[in-house]
Amino acid sequence: MARLLILAALIGATVFSTLGSVAADSTESPCGDWNGSFRPEVAPIEMQEERQINDGEVDVEQVGDVLPGRPTAIAIAPGGGVYVAVTYNTVYPLAYASALYGSIFLVDDSGSHLLIDGLPFPNGMTFAGDDLYVTVLGGVARIAGVNGTACTGVETVLDGLPFDDVHQTNGIVHHDGRLYVSQGLVYEPIPSSRTELNGTIFSFAPDGSDLRIEATGLRNPYGIAFDDQGRLWASDNGPNVDYDPGYTAEVQITPDELNLIQPGGDYGFHPEGHELVLATPAASVSASPVACADASCSTPPFATFGNHVAPAGVAWDSANGQVLTAISNQWQVQAADPDTGEIQVVLWNVSTPTALAVGPDGTLYVGEWTSQRVVAVDLADLDKVGS
């Protein structure tokens, strides 16, 4: 583990010295190459049998080409352009040999077009106007003035965010003039990281200022999305025997969750026998909820999915009034009724779905990790929970 920490520290230093140099020259540089030209080759995982989403009973369209990497996030531009982030890892979520290299593509009927290369593990994306915010290994970057495959500048707006060989900064969404981010819990973060953000949902102003912790007690929240009523939803991956101290094969693994994020809520993940750094007031944090020392004051999950099913991307289905979650390990997209909590499968045989996004025309875009592509489905073709 000591060797890993040294590597992590070097990665953190490398990532953000590189970001700074690009930002200084970004107005004169194309938006196509950030950090060198090395690109690992990743072959799609071989399927044991031919699979069709919903057994062919729903119209599915592939958007763009088969991608050279594995989709991690999808963002829809104000004008409707579909952007997908990919990483070149062979093992999800992190493999450091390739984690320092990722790309963002604009995908459309004519193919897949490179926006920017060489990003350190792009893992979440959202647009705020014409600016594309991207969570990267150890921070959040802003790609300003995105227009097709061009941009006007690249800069780091937050750095020093916790990461290790498993958890890091995940989803990001823009709402009411702020950026909201889901941060996984890191047991041994790099020395310079902001540990008060560990296992939280936090928000900040578009320039990186006014950082606020919105919720604590999460383990590895991944996808986040707002619904039509302004409520924030987040998937959360429960502990497992391969990563979390104190969990053995004989101990029941906590189910994965869908959470309705309450401002100041604590969601109860405070690992027994490990000194977890809880959210505490700091100079950089303008508001911090009271942390819960055990599960007695935790906010219960809105719904549970089962053990280690790996919920990833989350999106709001306004056409049917339901919350969609990509369930990666079960090759499904599930829908939850926000009033009753009832859950049902609306897409199946999806090749390890990781990313979800909804376009202004009511199209659901799904990133398939295994097949390295983005597919589109009309929300009108999805079932409504409870119908």
C-alpha positions as CSV (number, residue, x, y, z in Angstrom):
1,M,0.0,0.0,0.0
2,A,2.9,2.4,0.7
3,R,4.0,1.9,-2.9
4,L,0.5,2.7,-4.1
5,L,0.5,5.9,-2.1
6,I,3.8,7.1,-3.6
7,L,2.4,6.3,-7.0
8,A,-0.8,8.2,-6.2
9,A,1.1,11.2,-5.0
10,L,3.2,11.3,-8.2
11,I,0.1,10.9,-10.3
12,G,-1.6,13.8,-8.5
13,A,1.4,16.0,-9.0
14,T,1.7,15.1,-12.7
15,V,-2.0,15.5,-13.4
16,F,-2.3,19.1,-12.1
17,S,1.1,20.4,-13.3
18,T,-0.1,19.3,-16.8
19,L,-3.5,20.9,-16.4
20,G,-1.9,24.2,-15.5
21,S,0.4,24.2,-18.5
22,V,-2.5,23.5,-20.8
23,A,-4.7,26.2,-19.3
24,A,-2.0,28.9,-19.8
25,D,-1.8,28.1,-23.6
26,S,-5.3,26.9,-24.2
27,T,-6.6,29.9,-26.2
28,E,-3.9,29.3,-28.9
29,S,-4.1,25.5,-28.8
30,P,-6.7,23.2,-30.4
31,C,-8.9,21.3,-27.9
32,G,-7.7,17.9,-29.3
33,D,-4.6,17.0,-27.3
34,W,-4.1,17.5,-23.6
35,N,-1.4,15.3,-22.4
36,G,0.6,13.6,-25.1
37,S,-0.3,11.2,-27.9
38,F,-0.1,7.8,-26.1
39,R,-3.3,5.9,-26.3
40,P,-3.7,2.4,-25.0
41,E,-5.6,-0.1,-27.1
42,V,-8.6,-1.6,-25.5
43,A,-10.5,-4.4,-27.2
44,P,-14.2,-4.9,-26.6
45,I,-14.9,-7.8,-24.1
46,E,-15.9,-10.9,-26.0
47,M,-19.6,-11.8,-25.5
48,Q,-20.4,-15.4,-24.8
49,E,-23.5,-15.1,-26.8
50,E,-25.3,-12.5,-29.0
51,R,-27.3,-10.1,-26.9
52,Q,-30.0,-7.7,-28.0
53,I,-31.3,-5.0,-25.7
54,N,-34.8,-6.0,-24.5
55,D,-34.6,-9.0,-26.9
56,G,-35.1,-6.7,-29.8
57,E,-38.5,-5.5,-28.6
58,V,-37.4,-1.8,-28.3
59,D,-35.8,0.3,-31.1
60,V,-32.1,0.9,-30.3
61,E,-29.7,3.0,-32.3
62,Q,-26.0,3.1,-32.0
63,V,-24.7,6.7,-31.9
64,G,-21.3,7.3,-33.6
65,D,-18.7,4.6,-34.0
66,V,-17.5,1.9,-31.7
67,L,-15.3,3.9,-29.4
68,P,-11.6,3.2,-28.8
69,G,-12.2,3.2,-25.0
70,R,-14.8,2.4,-22.4
71,P,-17.6,5.0,-21.8
72,T,-17.7,6.5,-18.3
73,A,-19.9,9.6,-18.8
74,I,-22.3,11.2,-21.3
75,A,-23.2,14.9,-21.4
76,I,-25.7,16.7,-23.6
77,A,-24.7,20.2,-24.9
78,P,-27.3,23.0,-24.8
79,G,-27.7,22.6,-28.6
80,G,-28.2,18.9,-28.2
81,G,-24.7,17.6,-29.1
82,V,-23.9,14.3,-27.4
83,Y,-20.5,14.0,-25.8
84,V,-19.1,10.8,-24.3
85,A,-16.0,10.4,-22.0
86,V,-14.0,7.2,-22.3
87,T,-11.1,5.7,-20.4
88,Y,-8.6,3.2,-21.7
89,N,-8.6,1.0,-18.6
90,T,-8.8,-2.8,-19.1
91,V,-10.2,-3.2,-15.5
92,Y,-12.9,-1.0,-14.1
93,P,-12.7,1.3,-12.3
94,L,-8.9,2.1,-12.2
95,A,-5.8,0.6,-13.7
96,Y,-3.1,3.1,-13.2
97,A,-1.1,2.2,-16.4
98,S,-4.0,3.6,-18.4
99,A,-5.9,5.7,-15.9
100,L,-3.9,8.8,-16.8
101,Y,-5.3,8.7,-20.3
102,G,-8.8,9.3,-21.4
103,S,-10.7,11.1,-24.1
104,I,-13.9,12.9,-24.9
105,F,-15.8,12.5,-28.2
106,L,-18.7,14.2,-29.9
107,V,-20.8,11.3,-31.3
108,D,-23.4,11.7,-34.0
109,D,-24.7,10.1,-37.2
110,S,-21.5,10.8,-39.0
111,G,-19.3,9.0,-36.5
112,S,-17.3,9.8,-33.4
113,H,-15.2,13.0,-33.3
114,L,-12.4,13.8,-30.9
115,L,-12.9,16.8,-28.6
116,I,-9.9,16.4,-26.3
117,D,-7.3,13.7,-25.6
118,G,-5.1,12.7,-22.7
119,L,-7.4,13.5,-19.8
120,P,-6.5,11.7,-16.5
121,F,-9.5,9.3,-16.0
122,P,-12.5,11.5,-17.1
123,N,-15.3,10.0,-15.0
124,G,-18.2,12.5,-15.0
125,M,-19.4,15.3,-17.2
126,T,-22.0,18.1,-17.3
127,F,-22.5,21.2,-19.3
128,A,-23.0,24.7,-17.7
129,G,-23.9,26.8,-20.7
130,D,-21.1,26.2,-23.3
131,D,-18.6,25.1,-20.6
132,L,-18.1,21.3,-20.1
133,Y,-17.1,20.4,-16.6
134,V,-15.3,17.0,-16.2
135,T,-14.3,15.1,-13.1
136,V,-10.8,13.8,-13.6
137,L,-8.4,11.9,-11.3
138,G,-7.9,14.2,-8.3
139,G,-10.0,17.2,-9.5
140,V,-12.5,18.9,-11.7
141,A,-11.6,20.5,-15.0
142,R,-13.5,23.0,-17.2
143,I,-13.4,22.9,-21.0
144,A,-14.7,26.3,-21.9
145,G,-16.6,27.4,-24.9
146,V,-17.2,24.0,-26.4
147,N,-18.5,24.3,-30.0
148,G,-18.4,21.0,-31.9
149,T,-14.9,19.7,-31.5
150,A,-13.4,23.1,-30.6
151,C,-13.0,25.0,-27.3
152,T,-11.7,28.3,-26.1
153,G,-9.8,27.1,-23.0
154,V,-9.1,24.4,-20.5
155,E,-8.4,24.9,-16.8
156,T,-8.6,23.2,-13.4
157,V,-11.3,24.6,-11.2
158,L,-10.8,22.1,-8.2
159,D,-7.8,20.0,-7.3
160,G,-6.6,17.8,-4.5
161,L,-9.7,15.7,-4.5
162,P,-9.3,12.2,-2.9
163,F,-8.6,9.1,-5.0
164,D,-6.9,5.7,-4.7
165,D,-6.8,2.5,-6.7
166,V,-10.6,2.0,-6.4
167,H,-12.5,5.2,-5.5
168,Q,-12.3,8.7,-6.8
169,T,-14.5,11.7,-7.8
170,N,-17.4,10.4,-9.9
171,G,-20.5,12.1,-11.2
172,I,-21.1,15.8,-11.7
173,V,-24.3,17.7,-12.6
174,H,-25.2,21.4,-13.1
175,H,-28.2,22.8,-11.3
176,D,-29.4,26.3,-10.4
177,G,-26.0,27.9,-11.1
178,R,-23.9,25.3,-9.1
179,L,-22.0,22.2,-9.8
180,Y,-22.8,19.1,-7.7
181,V,-20.3,16.2,-7.4
182,S,-20.3,12.7,-5.9
183,Q,-17.1,11.7,-4.2
184,G,-16.2,8.1,-3.3
185,L,-14.8,7.3,0.1
186,V,-11.0,6.8,-0.1
187,Y,-9.4,5.0,2.9
188,E,-5.8,6.2,2.2
189,P,-6.0,9.3,0.0
190,I,-3.0,11.0,-1.4
191,P,-1.3,13.3,1.2
192,S,-2.5,16.5,-0.5
193,S,-6.1,15.6,-0.9
194,R,-9.1,17.3,0.7
195,T,-10.1,14.5,3.1
196,E,-13.1,16.5,4.4
197,L,-14.8,15.7,1.1
198,N,-14.4,11.9,1.5
199,G,-17.6,10.0,0.9
200,T,-19.8,13.1,0.3
201,I,-21.9,14.9,-2.2
202,F,-20.5,18.4,-2.5
203,S,-21.2,21.5,-4.6
204,F,-19.4,24.6,-5.7
205,A,-19.7,27.7,-7.8
206,P,-18.7,27.5,-11.5
207,D,-15.4,29.2,-10.8
208,G,-14.5,26.6,-8.1
209,S,-15.3,28.8,-5.1
210,D,-17.9,28.5,-2.4
211,L,-17.4,24.8,-1.7
212,R,-20.3,23.3,0.3
213,I,-20.7,19.8,1.6
214,E,-24.3,18.7,0.8
215,A,-24.4,15.2,2.4
216,T,-22.1,12.8,4.2
217,G,-21.9,9.1,5.1
218,L,-21.8,7.8,1.5
219,R,-19.4,5.0,0.4
220,N,-19.0,5.3,-3.4
221,P,-21.8,7.5,-4.8
222,Y,-21.5,7.4,-8.6
223,G,-24.3,8.8,-10.8
224,I,-26.2,11.9,-9.7
225,A,-29.2,13.7,-11.3
226,F,-31.9,16.2,-10.5
227,D,-35.5,15.6,-11.2
228,D,-38.2,18.0,-12.3
229,Q,-38.9,19.1,-8.7
230,G,-35.2,19.9,-8.1
231,R,-34.6,16.8,-5.9
232,L,-31.1,15.3,-6.2
233,W,-30.8,11.5,-6.7
234,A,-27.6,9.5,-6.3
235,S,-26.6,5.9,-6.7
236,D,-24.2,4.4,-4.0
237,N,-22.2,1.3,-4.1
238,G,-22.1,-0.7,-0.9
239,P,-18.9,-2.1,0.8
240,N,-17.3,-5.3,-0.4
241,V,-14.6,-7.8,0.8
242,D,-12.0,-6.7,-1.7
243,Y,-11.7,-3.1,-0.5
244,D,-13.3,-2.2,2.7
245,P,-11.6,-3.0,6.0
246,G,-13.6,-5.1,8.5
247,Y,-15.6,-6.9,5.8
248,T,-15.1,-10.6,5.3
249,A,-16.8,-13.3,3.3
250,E,-18.8,-14.2,6.4
251,V,-20.3,-10.7,6.8
252,Q,-23.4,-9.7,4.9
253,I,-22.5,-7.0,2.3
254,T,-24.5,-3.9,2.6
255,P,-26.8,-3.6,-0.5
256,D,-26.2,-1.0,-3.1
257,E,-28.5,2.0,-2.9
258,L,-30.5,4.7,-4.6
259,N,-30.5,7.8,-2.4
260,L,-32.7,10.9,-2.4
261,I,-30.1,13.4,-1.2
262,Q,-31.4,15.6,1.6
263,P,-29.4,18.8,2.3
264,G,-27.2,18.1,5.3
265,G,-28.2,14.4,5.3
266,D,-25.9,11.6,6.6
267,Y,-26.3,8.3,4.9
268,G,-24.7,6.1,7.6
269,F,-21.6,4.7,6.1
270,H,-18.9,5.0,8.8
271,P,-16.8,1.8,8.6
272,E,-16.5,0.0,12.0
273,G,-12.9,-0.3,13.2
274,H,-11.5,2.3,10.8
275,E,-10.9,5.9,11.7
276,L,-12.9,7.7,9.0
277,V,-12.2,11.4,8.4
278,L,-15.7,12.9,8.7
279,A,-16.8,16.2,7.2
280,T,-15.6,19.0,9.5
281,P,-15.7,22.8,9.0
282,A,-12.6,24.1,7.2
283,A,-11.6,27.4,5.6
284,S,-12.5,26.1,2.2
285,V,-15.9,24.8,3.2
286,S,-18.7,27.3,3.8
287,A,-21.2,24.9,5.2
288,S,-20.8,21.4,6.8
289,P,-23.6,19.2,8.2
290,V,-23.2,17.5,11.6
291,A,-21.6,14.1,10.9
292,C,-23.2,11.0,12.2
293,A,-20.9,8.7,14.3
294,D,-23.0,5.6,13.6
295,A,-26.1,4.5,11.7
296,S,-28.5,5.7,14.4
297,C,-28.9,9.2,12.9
298,S,-28.4,8.2,9.3
299,T,-30.9,9.0,6.4
300,P,-32.2,5.7,5.1
301,P,-31.8,4.9,1.4
302,F,-34.7,5.6,-0.9
303,A,-34.4,2.1,-2.3
304,T,-31.9,-0.8,-2.4
305,F,-30.8,-2.8,-5.5
306,G,-29.1,-5.9,-4.0
307,N,-25.5,-6.7,-3.1
308,H,-22.7,-5.7,-5.3
309,V,-24.8,-5.0,-8.4
310,A,-22.8,-1.9,-9.2
311,P,-25.3,1.0,-9.8
312,A,-23.6,3.6,-11.9
313,G,-25.2,6.4,-14.0
314,V,-28.4,8.0,-12.9
315,A,-30.8,10.1,-15.1
316,W,-34.3,11.6,-14.7
317,D,-36.9,10.3,-17.1
318,S,-39.3,13.2,-17.4
319,A,-41.5,11.5,-20.0
320,N,-42.4,8.8,-17.5
321,G,-41.7,10.6,-14.2
322,Q,-39.2,8.1,-12.9
323,V,-35.5,7.8,-11.8
324,L,-33.3,5.7,-14.1
325,T,-30.2,3.9,-12.8
326,A,-27.7,1.9,-14.8
327,I,-27.1,-1.4,-13.0
328,S,-23.8,-2.4,-14.4
329,N,-23.3,-5.9,-13.0
330,Q,-26.8,-7.0,-14.0
331,W,-26.7,-5.5,-17.5
332,Q,-29.9,-3.6,-16.8
333,V,-31.4,-0.1,-16.5
334,Q,-33.9,0.0,-13.7
335,A,-36.6,2.7,-13.1
336,A,-37.7,3.8,-9.6
337,D,-41.0,5.5,-8.9
338,P,-40.2,8.6,-6.8
339,D,-43.5,8.4,-4.9
340,T,-43.8,4.7,-4.1
341,G,-40.2,3.5,-4.3
342,E,-41.2,0.7,-6.6
343,I,-38.5,-0.5,-8.9
344,Q,-38.7,-2.4,-12.2
345,V,-36.3,-3.3,-15.0
346,V,-36.9,-1.2,-18.2
347,L,-33.9,-2.2,-20.2
348,W,-32.1,-5.5,-20.1
349,N,-29.2,-7.2,-22.0
350,V,-27.4,-3.9,-22.0
351,S,-23.6,-4.5,-22.2
352,T,-22.5,-3.3,-18.8
353,P,-24.2,0.1,-18.7
354,T,-22.2,2.8,-17.0
355,A,-23.4,6.2,-18.2
356,L,-26.9,7.6,-18.7
357,A,-28.1,11.0,-20.1
358,V,-31.4,12.3,-21.4
359,G,-31.5,14.7,-24.4
360,P,-33.9,17.6,-24.9
361,D,-35.9,15.5,-27.4
362,G,-36.6,12.7,-24.9
363,T,-33.9,10.4,-26.1
364,L,-32.1,8.3,-23.5
365,Y,-28.4,7.8,-24.2
366,V,-26.7,4.8,-22.6
367,G,-22.9,4.2,-22.5
368,E,-22.0,0.5,-22.7
369,W,-18.7,-0.3,-21.0
370,T,-18.4,-3.8,-22.5
371,S,-19.2,-3.1,-26.1
372,Q,-17.5,0.4,-26.1
373,R,-20.4,2.3,-27.7
374,V,-23.3,4.7,-27.0
375,V,-26.8,3.6,-27.8
376,A,-30.0,5.7,-28.0
377,V,-33.5,4.7,-26.9
378,D,-36.7,6.8,-27.1
379,L,-38.0,7.4,-23.5
380,A,-41.5,6.9,-24.9
381,D,-40.6,3.3,-25.6
382,L,-39.7,2.6,-21.9
383,D,-42.2,1.2,-19.5
384,K,-43.5,3.4,-16.6
385,V,-43.0,2.0,-13.2
386,G,-46.2,0.5,-11.9
387,S,-48.0,0.7,-15.2
